[in-house]
Amino acid sequence: MKRSFLGGIMLMGILLAGCGNEGGQASVSPEPRVITAEAVGHYCSMNLFEHQGPKGQIHVNGASEPVWFSTIQQVFAYTLLPEEPKGLSAIYVNDMGAVGDWSQKGANDIWIDGYKAFYVIESRFVGGMGGEDALPFSDQARAQAFSEEHGGRVVTFDTMPEEYILNYGGVIPAPVIDSTPSANGENR
């Protein structure tokens, strides 16, 4: 009796060990993709090659293609907006520290893990959509040196201020229309 009870517990342990992923295999993050002429920004619907500066790609569980972004702030917005998918298998961003000139061949091919990057925010750098953008670096010292030269401060993926992302005029928030009538009777 003890032997069958222990055998049942061991069998249940083996079966439960495979729960949580398909086929019991550990999930592996997909590799970053190379930007092609067909890659368009998720929010702007423009070709990514039309933009200077760092870009991003998010891999959603079950999707065969990544979601592309023209700016890093858009990458963060995607992760915050409730209507966007939450099953993300990987986030990749271009490494600002490895690219000296965005017009050079291959500048858009240097990808780093977006969760592990160091971001310079509030700098004087003009990003891909013509406004200030968060700038990813694989190396914290390079991010700090950039912020000392160009202004701004260094944050991580987990410490990125939500108000910095959500106050970005190029993506969100949508304009709020005040329906309160003004003195002349028109809506403001």
Secondary structure as the mmCIF struct_conf table of DSSP 4:
data_model
#
loop_
_struct_conf.conf_type_id
_struct_conf.id
_struct_conf.beg_label_comp_id
_struct_conf.beg_label_asym_id
_struct_conf.beg_label_seq_id
_struct_conf.end_label_comp_id
_struct_conf.end_label_asym_id
_struct_conf.end_label_seq_id
HELX_RH_AL_P HELX_RH_AL_P1 LYS A 2 ALA A 17
TURN_TY1_P TURN_TY1_P1 GLY A 18 GLY A 20
BEND BEND1 ASN A 21 ASN A 21
HELX_RH_3T_P HELX_RH_3T_P1 GLU A 22 GLY A 24
HELX_LH_PP_P HELX_LH_PP_P1 GLN A 25 SER A 27
HELX_LH_PP_P HELX_LH_PP_P2 SER A 29 ILE A 35
TURN_TY1_P TURN_TY1_P2 ALA A 37 GLU A 38
STRN STRN1 VAL A 40 GLY A 41
TURN_TY1_P TURN_TY1_P3 HIS A 42 CYS A 44
STRN STRN2 ASN A 47 ASN A 47
HELX_RH_3T_P HELX_RH_3T_P2 LEU A 48 GLU A 50
BEND BEND2 GLY A 53 GLY A 53
STRN STRN3 GLY A 56 VAL A 60
TURN_TY1_P TURN_TY1_P4 ASN A 61 GLY A 62
BEND BEND3 SER A 64 GLU A 65
HELX_LH_PP_P HELX_LH_PP_P3 PRO A 66 PRO A 66
STRN STRN4 VAL A 67 PHE A 69
BEND BEND4 SER A 70 THR A 71
HELX_RH_AL_P HELX_RH_AL_P2 ILE A 72 LEU A 80
TURN_TY1_P TURN_TY1_P5 PRO A 82 GLU A 83
BEND BEND5 GLU A 84 GLU A 84
STRN STRN5 LEU A 88 ASN A 94
HELX_RH_3T_P HELX_RH_3T_P3 MET A 96 ALA A 98
BEND BEND6 GLY A 100 GLY A 100
TURN_TY1_P TURN_TY1_P6 TRP A 102 SER A 103
BEND BEND7 GLN A 104 GLN A 104
TURN_TY1_P TURN_TY1_P7 LYS A 105 GLY A 106
HELX_RH_3T_P HELX_RH_3T_P4 ALA A 107 ASP A 109
STRN STRN6 TRP A 111 ASP A 113
TURN_TY1_P TURN_TY1_P8 GLY A 114 LYS A 116
STRN STRN7 PHE A 118 ILE A 121
BEND BEND8 GLU A 122 GLU A 122
BEND BEND9 ARG A 124 ARG A 124
STRN STRN8 VAL A 126 VAL A 126
TURN_TY1_P TURN_TY1_P9 GLY A 128 MET A 129
BEND BEND10 GLY A 130 GLY A 131
STRN STRN9 GLU A 132 GLU A 132
STRN STRN10 LEU A 135 PHE A 137
BEND BEND11 SER A 138 SER A 138
HELX_RH_AL_P HELX_RH_AL_P3 GLN A 140 HIS A 150
STRN STRN11 ARG A 153 THR A 156
TURN_TY1_P TURN_TY1_P10 PHE A 157 THR A 159
HELX_RH_AL_P HELX_RH_AL_P4 GLU A 162 LEU A 166
TURN_TY1_P TURN_TY1_P11 ASN A 167 ASN A 167
TURN_TY1_P TURN_TY1_P12 GLY A 169 VAL A 171
HELX_LH_PP_P HELX_LH_PP_P4 PRO A 173 ASP A 178
BEND BEND12 THR A 180 THR A 180
STRN STRN12 PRO A 181 PRO A 181
TURN_TY1_P TURN_TY1_P13 ALA A 183 ASN A 184
BEND BEND13 GLY A 185 GLY A 185
STRN STRN13 ASN A 187 ASN A 187
#
